Every structure is written in C-alpha cells, then in structure tokens.
Amino acid sequence: MDDLITITALSILAAGFFVGVIVGLTGMGGGALMTPALIFLGVGGGEAATVVTADLTAAAVYKSGGAIVHAREGSPNFGLAKWLILGSVPMAFAGPYVVRHVTSDADELDHVLKMCIGFALLLAAATYALRLYVNLRRVRSGGPAGDPDPTIRPIATLAVGALGGLLVGITSVGSGSVIMIALLMLYPGLSAVKLVGTDLVQAVPLVLAAAISNIALNGLDWSIAIPLIVGSVPGTLLGSKIAPKVPQSFIRRGIVVVLTMSGVALLDKAGWAPLGKDETHPVLIGLVGLTMAVLVPLVWAVLRKGQGLPYFGAPTVAELDDWTYSGGHETATSAASAPSDPPASH
C-alpha cells in the first residue's frame, strides 16, 4: 500500500511539474491540463470535486511563483490586471455555490462537474485555435503597433474577468484560456509576454478565491495537493523564466489537440447523451486525437492560403508568435511585390 501511495504521489508530482512549465510558458490555466489528467488517473477516486479543489489550491501557489517572475521582468500590466480581478474574484468564489444550488447529491454533482469540465475544455481548445488565427490575421494586415500601456476598457474587462472567474470557480478551467483570448481581442497591442504576465498576475487572487470556496464546500485532500504544489512550483518558475525565449505557438497547436481529446473523453465519462455511456470509449478518443492531428495542420494550411500565404512555409507558426517578427507579410507577398506594406507585429 505504501508503494502504491508513493507511486501515485510521484505521478502527481511529475504531472504537476510538466503542467507548471506549460503554465509558465504560455500563461494557460493549469486546470485545462491538470484537472482531466488527475481525473483519468483516478486520483481522489476520480471524483471531480476533489480534483478541482486540489488543483485550484496548487494553482494558487504555483501561479504566485510565475506571477512574481513575470513582475520582476516587468511584463504584467497591473492596471489591466486590477480590472480583471474586480470582475473575476467574486464570481470565482460564487461558482461552487452555484453548482451546489443545482444539486447536492454526490453522484449527480460528480456528473455535473465532469460535464462542465468537458465543455470547458472544448471551449479552451477553441479559444487557443482562435488565438493562432488572430495572430495570423494580424501579421497579414500589418497589425496594430505594440502598446504596452493601452487604454483600459473597464466594463468589457470586468465582464471578461467575471466569465473567467465563474468558469474557474466551477471547473478550474478558464483562467489562461478564455481570459487570454479575450485579452488578445480587447488589447491587440499587448505582446505575448505582456499577455502572459498580466494573466498570471490576475490569476493569483482568482484561483485563490476559487480554492477557498471549493475547500469550504468539499474539503481538501492534502495527499493530492502537496505533490501538485511540490512539482508545479519549480515547473512554473522555469517556464516563466524561459517564456521570452521560447516560441509558444507550436506548444499551443499541440494543446488544441490534447484539450479536444480530454474534453470529449470527460463528456464520454460523464455519459453525455451523444456519446451514450458512463465509461470512456478508448477507440473513440483515439480517433478524435488522430483526426485532430491530421486536420489541424490541414485546416491551418487552408487558413494560411485564405490570407494569401503559401500552404506551408514562411512565416512559420513560431514566427507568427514572435513579437519582433516583421518579415511575414513581405515573404508571403513577394510575387505581388508589395514593398509599401507596413511591418507586422505580434
């Protein structure tokens, strides 16, 4: 039994480190990867409420580390983060109580949470895919000039925070997916590093409020939370430190596939009607992953062509995510010879 506990703890620790690195690199919410991973590993009996609570508790710690690193690098926009926090914290605290108002039965609660997490993961996958497409259009149009201190739109920013806070409070998913793409749309002049830093700063009080609320309702399993914290803190610190040097778009394309598979698998596990059963269909999940792995590059190629670019080649996905990149427009339109086009920015 001791060996089993040790192996489980090491698995959680390793998963926490890996997810922490991704969080530090991309600013995405760890819940989008960690929550489904722990559920499928059967941690905490595979109960969604237990996993969500432990994941949020760990996130409150490791995101603090990532936020500190980004703050030292000068990347967060604190004025923007303030308005996000004002919207997100109250809704994050209220989220678990909203679910409990729907049902207090343990089995039904687990079913509802898995359904919510499954749909949240599919939403996260869609927002990451949208983010890549927005970057593509920005480079082709020349994009807005970089603006590290944009004029803040309080009402819209509060609304984004409120939606993200509600999602995080219920599912632990949404901090670095829904909020990130919304920031990208509202403030297109912010660089990738500024987006990540701002999101991490606002995510600390957000996940802390969600964790406190979930702990009050569900309790906390320290055998899950401690290995998560021990693994995720150094992972996030490492990811945050190397974030300015690592092209993140390749990572996000892989994340789109993983999130889609995880979302479908959780909906399957929850017995969602179109999928039909309470047990997962491994073949179905595998086919979803294979289909996504084939379709994502093909769809991306078609989108590039629709923007006047070749199906493959320059600008690469990594170049599209580079704040300093300015050669994609000229490269793509060399045949048209358009030297007067403005330089592109991220």
C-alpha positions as CSV (number, residue, x, y, z in Angstrom):
1,M,0.0,0.0,0.0
2,D,2.9,2.4,0.8
3,D,4.4,1.6,-2.6
4,L,1.2,2.4,-4.3
5,I,0.8,5.7,-2.4
6,T,4.4,6.6,-3.3
7,I,4.0,5.8,-7.0
8,T,0.8,7.9,-7.0
9,A,2.4,10.8,-5.3
10,L,5.4,10.7,-7.8
11,S,3.0,10.6,-10.7
12,I,1.1,13.6,-9.4
13,L,4.4,15.4,-8.7
14,A,5.7,14.7,-12.3
15,A,2.4,15.8,-13.8
16,G,2.5,19.0,-11.7
17,F,6.0,19.9,-12.9
18,F,5.0,19.4,-16.6
19,V,1.9,21.4,-16.3
20,G,3.7,24.1,-14.3
21,V,6.2,24.5,-17.2
22,I,3.4,24.9,-19.7
23,V,1.6,27.5,-17.4
24,G,4.8,29.5,-17.1
25,L,5.5,29.4,-20.9
26,T,2.0,30.1,-22.2
27,G,0.0,31.6,-19.3
28,M,-2.7,28.9,-19.9
29,G,-4.6,27.7,-16.9
30,G,-3.1,24.6,-15.4
31,G,-6.6,23.3,-14.8
32,A,-7.1,22.8,-18.5
33,L,-4.4,20.1,-18.4
34,M,-4.1,19.0,-14.8
35,T,-7.8,18.5,-13.9
36,P,-8.6,16.0,-16.6
37,A,-5.2,14.2,-16.1
38,L,-5.9,13.7,-12.4
39,I,-9.5,12.5,-13.1
40,F,-8.3,9.9,-15.6
41,L,-5.5,8.8,-13.3
42,G,-8.2,8.0,-10.7
43,V,-6.7,10.4,-8.2
44,G,-9.0,11.0,-5.3
45,G,-11.3,8.3,-6.5
46,G,-11.7,10.1,-9.8
47,E,-14.2,12.5,-8.2
48,A,-14.3,15.8,-10.0
49,A,-14.9,17.9,-6.9
50,T,-11.9,16.5,-5.1
51,V,-9.6,17.0,-8.1
52,V,-10.9,20.5,-8.8
53,T,-10.3,21.6,-5.2
54,A,-6.7,20.2,-5.0
55,D,-5.8,21.6,-8.4
56,L,-7.1,25.1,-7.5
57,T,-5.1,25.0,-4.2
58,A,-1.9,24.1,-6.0
59,A,-2.6,26.7,-8.7
60,A,-2.9,29.4,-6.1
61,V,0.7,28.6,-5.1
62,Y,2.4,27.9,-8.4
63,K,0.8,30.8,-10.2
64,S,2.1,33.1,-7.5
65,G,5.6,32.0,-8.3
66,G,5.0,32.6,-12.0
67,A,3.5,36.0,-11.4
68,I,6.5,37.0,-9.3
69,V,8.9,36.1,-12.0
70,H,6.9,38.0,-14.6
71,A,6.6,41.0,-12.3
72,R,10.4,41.1,-11.9
73,E,10.7,41.0,-15.7
74,G,8.3,44.0,-15.9
75,S,5.9,42.1,-18.1
76,P,2.4,42.5,-16.3
77,N,0.1,45.4,-17.0
78,F,-1.1,45.9,-13.4
79,G,-3.8,48.4,-14.3
80,L,-5.4,45.9,-16.6
81,A,-5.0,43.1,-14.1
82,K,-6.8,45.2,-11.5
83,W,-10.0,45.4,-13.5
84,L,-9.9,41.7,-14.3
85,I,-9.5,40.9,-10.6
86,L,-12.5,43.0,-9.7
87,G,-14.6,41.0,-12.1
88,S,-13.2,37.5,-11.5
89,V,-12.8,37.1,-7.8
90,P,-16.4,37.5,-6.7
91,M,-17.6,35.1,-9.5
92,A,-14.9,32.6,-8.7
93,F,-16.0,32.5,-5.1
94,A,-19.6,32.1,-6.1
95,G,-19.1,29.4,-8.7
96,P,-19.0,26.3,-6.5
97,Y,-22.1,27.5,-4.6
98,V,-23.9,27.9,-7.9
99,V,-23.2,24.2,-8.7
100,R,-24.3,23.1,-5.2
101,H,-27.5,25.0,-5.7
102,V,-28.2,22.9,-8.8
103,T,-27.6,19.6,-6.9
104,S,-26.3,18.4,-3.6
105,D,-26.3,14.7,-4.4
106,A,-22.7,13.4,-4.6
107,D,-23.1,11.3,-7.7
108,E,-25.1,13.9,-9.5
109,L,-22.6,16.6,-8.5
110,D,-19.8,14.5,-9.9
111,H,-21.7,14.0,-13.2
112,V,-22.5,17.7,-13.5
113,L,-18.9,18.8,-12.8
114,K,-17.5,16.4,-15.3
115,M,-19.9,17.7,-17.9
116,C,-19.0,21.3,-17.1
117,I,-15.2,20.5,-17.3
118,G,-15.6,18.6,-20.6
119,F,-17.4,21.5,-22.2
120,A,-14.9,24.0,-20.7
121,L,-12.0,22.0,-22.2
122,L,-13.6,22.1,-25.6
123,L,-14.1,25.9,-25.2
124,A,-10.4,26.2,-24.1
125,A,-9.4,24.3,-27.3
126,A,-11.4,26.6,-29.4
127,T,-10.0,29.7,-27.9
128,Y,-6.4,28.5,-28.4
129,A,-7.1,27.8,-32.0
130,L,-8.8,31.2,-32.4
131,R,-5.7,32.9,-30.8
132,L,-3.4,31.4,-33.5
133,Y,-5.8,32.6,-36.2
134,V,-5.9,36.1,-34.8
135,N,-2.1,36.2,-34.8
136,L,-2.1,35.1,-38.4
137,R,-4.6,37.9,-39.5
138,R,-2.7,40.5,-37.5
139,V,0.6,39.7,-39.3
140,R,-1.1,39.7,-42.7
141,S,-2.7,43.1,-42.0
142,G,0.4,44.7,-40.6
143,G,-1.2,44.6,-37.1
144,P,-1.5,47.3,-34.6
145,A,1.6,48.9,-33.2
146,G,2.8,47.4,-29.9
147,D,1.2,49.2,-27.0
148,P,2.4,48.0,-23.6
149,D,0.1,50.5,-21.8
150,P,-3.2,50.5,-23.8
151,T,-6.3,52.5,-22.8
152,I,-8.2,50.2,-20.5
153,R,-11.9,49.4,-21.2
154,P,-13.3,48.8,-17.7
155,I,-16.8,47.4,-18.5
156,A,-15.5,44.9,-21.1
157,T,-12.6,43.9,-18.9
158,L,-14.8,43.4,-15.9
159,A,-17.1,41.2,-18.0
160,V,-14.2,39.1,-19.2
161,G,-13.0,38.7,-15.6
162,A,-16.5,37.7,-14.4
163,L,-16.9,35.0,-17.1
164,G,-13.4,33.6,-16.5
165,G,-14.0,33.7,-12.7
166,L,-17.2,31.7,-12.9
167,L,-15.6,29.1,-15.1
168,V,-12.6,28.7,-12.9
169,G,-14.7,28.5,-9.7
170,I,-16.8,25.7,-11.1
171,T,-14.3,23.7,-13.3
172,S,-10.8,25.2,-12.5
173,V,-10.6,25.7,-16.3
174,G,-10.7,29.1,-18.0
175,S,-8.0,31.3,-16.3
176,G,-5.5,31.1,-19.1
177,S,-7.8,30.1,-22.0
178,V,-11.0,32.2,-22.1
179,I,-9.4,35.2,-20.3
180,M,-6.3,35.0,-22.5
181,I,-8.1,35.1,-25.9
182,A,-10.4,37.8,-24.6
183,L,-7.5,40.0,-23.6
184,L,-5.9,39.4,-27.0
185,M,-9.1,40.6,-28.7
186,L,-9.6,43.6,-26.4
187,Y,-6.0,44.7,-26.3
188,P,-4.3,43.5,-29.6
189,G,-1.3,45.8,-29.0
190,L,-0.1,43.8,-26.0
191,S,2.8,41.5,-26.7
192,A,2.7,37.8,-25.9
193,V,4.9,38.2,-22.8
194,K,2.7,41.1,-21.6
195,L,-0.4,38.9,-22.0
196,V,1.1,36.0,-20.1
197,G,2.4,38.3,-17.3
198,T,-0.9,40.1,-16.9
199,D,-2.9,36.9,-16.9
200,L,-0.7,35.3,-14.3
201,V,-1.0,38.3,-12.0
202,Q,-4.8,38.4,-12.2
203,A,-5.0,34.6,-11.9
204,V,-3.5,34.5,-8.4
205,P,-6.4,36.1,-6.5
206,L,-8.8,34.5,-8.9
207,V,-7.7,30.9,-8.2
208,L,-7.2,31.7,-4.5
209,A,-10.9,32.8,-4.2
210,A,-12.0,29.7,-6.2
211,A,-9.8,27.4,-4.0
212,I,-11.2,28.9,-0.7
213,S,-14.7,28.5,-1.9
214,N,-14.2,24.9,-3.0
215,I,-12.3,23.9,0.2
216,A,-15.2,25.3,2.2
217,L,-17.6,23.1,0.4
218,N,-15.6,20.0,-0.5
219,G,-12.6,19.9,1.9
220,L,-9.0,19.4,0.7
221,D,-7.2,16.2,0.0
222,W,-3.6,17.1,1.0
223,S,-2.3,13.8,-0.5
224,I,-3.1,15.3,-3.9
225,A,-2.4,19.0,-3.2
226,I,1.1,18.6,-1.7
227,P,2.6,16.6,-4.6
228,L,1.0,19.0,-7.0
229,I,2.5,22.0,-5.3
230,V,5.9,20.4,-4.9
231,G,6.0,19.6,-8.6
232,S,4.3,22.6,-10.1
233,V,6.1,25.5,-8.4
234,P,9.6,24.8,-9.9
235,G,7.9,24.0,-13.2
236,T,6.1,27.3,-13.4
237,L,9.2,29.2,-12.3
238,L,11.2,27.5,-15.1
239,G,8.5,28.1,-17.7
240,S,8.2,31.8,-16.7
241,K,11.9,32.3,-16.9
242,I,12.3,30.9,-20.4
243,A,9.0,32.2,-21.7
244,P,10.5,35.3,-23.6
245,K,12.9,33.0,-25.4
246,V,10.6,30.1,-26.4
247,P,8.2,30.3,-29.4
248,Q,4.9,29.2,-27.9
249,S,2.7,28.6,-30.9
250,F,3.9,25.1,-31.6
251,I,3.0,24.2,-28.0
252,R,-0.4,25.7,-28.3
253,R,-1.2,23.7,-31.5
254,G,-0.4,20.5,-29.6
255,I,-2.5,21.8,-26.7
256,V,-5.5,22.2,-29.0
257,V,-5.4,18.5,-29.8
258,V,-4.9,17.4,-26.2
259,L,-7.7,19.7,-24.9
260,T,-10.1,18.4,-27.5
261,M,-9.3,14.8,-26.7
262,S,-9.6,15.5,-23.0
263,G,-12.9,17.3,-23.4
264,V,-14.5,14.6,-25.4
265,A,-13.2,11.9,-23.0
266,L,-14.7,13.7,-20.0
267,L,-18.1,14.2,-21.7
268,D,-17.9,10.5,-22.6
269,K,-17.1,9.6,-19.0
270,A,-20.0,11.7,-17.7
271,G,-22.4,9.9,-20.0
272,W,-23.3,12.8,-22.3
273,A,-26.2,11.7,-24.5
274,P,-24.5,11.9,-27.9
275,L,-21.7,9.6,-26.6
276,G,-24.0,7.4,-24.7
277,K,-22.3,5.6,-21.8
278,D,-20.7,6.2,-18.4
279,E,-17.5,4.5,-19.5
280,T,-15.0,6.0,-21.8
281,H,-14.6,4.7,-25.4
282,P,-10.8,4.4,-25.9
283,V,-11.2,3.9,-29.6
284,L,-13.4,7.0,-29.9
285,I,-10.9,9.1,-28.0
286,G,-8.1,7.8,-30.1
287,L,-9.9,8.5,-33.3
288,V,-10.6,12.1,-32.1
289,G,-7.0,12.6,-31.4
290,L,-5.9,11.1,-34.7
291,T,-8.4,13.2,-36.6
292,M,-7.3,16.4,-34.9
293,A,-3.7,15.6,-35.5
294,V,-4.4,15.3,-39.2
295,L,-7.0,18.0,-39.6
296,V,-5.3,20.8,-37.5
297,P,-2.3,21.2,-40.0
298,L,-4.6,20.9,-43.0
299,V,-7.1,23.5,-41.7
300,W,-4.2,25.7,-40.7
301,A,-2.8,25.4,-44.3
302,V,-6.2,26.4,-45.8
303,L,-6.4,29.4,-43.4
304,R,-2.9,30.5,-44.5
305,K,-3.9,30.2,-48.1
306,G,-7.0,32.3,-47.5
307,Q,-4.8,35.0,-46.2
308,G,-2.7,35.0,-49.3
309,L,0.1,32.9,-47.8
310,P,1.5,29.6,-49.2
311,Y,0.0,26.5,-47.6
312,F,3.2,25.8,-45.7
313,G,6.5,27.7,-45.1
314,A,7.3,31.3,-44.0
315,P,6.0,32.8,-41.9
316,T,6.2,29.8,-39.6
317,V,3.9,29.3,-36.7
318,A,6.8,30.3,-34.4
319,E,7.4,33.5,-36.3
320,L,3.7,34.4,-36.1
321,D,4.1,34.3,-32.3
322,D,7.2,36.4,-32.2
323,W,6.6,40.0,-31.1
324,T,9.5,41.3,-33.1
325,Y,8.7,39.4,-36.3
326,S,8.1,41.7,-39.3
327,G,9.0,39.7,-42.4
328,G,6.0,37.5,-42.9
329,H,4.0,39.9,-45.0
330,E,6.7,40.7,-47.5
331,T,7.7,37.0,-47.7
332,A,4.2,35.9,-48.4
333,T,3.5,38.5,-51.0
334,S,6.8,38.6,-52.8
335,A,5.1,37.6,-56.1
336,A,2.8,40.6,-55.7
337,S,5.7,42.9,-54.9
338,A,4.2,45.0,-52.1
339,P,7.1,46.9,-50.6
340,S,4.9,49.6,-49.1
341,D,3.1,47.2,-46.8
342,P,3.6,48.1,-43.1
343,P,5.7,45.8,-40.9
344,A,3.8,43.2,-39.0
345,S,3.7,42.9,-35.3
346,H,2.5,40.2,-32.9
